[in-house]
Amino acid sequence: MMLSDDKISHTTHIVLKGLMEKGLITLKEDAGLLRREIKRTITSELKIGEDIDEAVRRKLESFSKKLVEGSTEWEVLYRKYFEEESARKGKR
């Protein structure tokens, strides 16, 4: 599920504020560049997750035995294939 641009921007502000409050970063200049980079990273990670989800769903739909989404069998196989696909994409 892709987040809206507003939700990603809001999350970006929360992340940056948290990093600054914990003293993990200090800004010498405008925070805009850093916020844009955080937003780009979040968007990229969400896209990878969506791509993995799509690949797993295609795989499950290709089975000759039709699985009902939400069933125990579907959930177990979805998790298994999601983990495999994540490992292939280096997201483990």
Secondary structure, DSSP 8 states (H G I E B T S, - for coil): ----HHHHHHHHHHHHHHHHHTTS---SS-THHHHHHHHHHHHHHHHHHHHHHHHHHHHHHTSSS---TTSHHHHHHHHHHHHHHHHHTT--
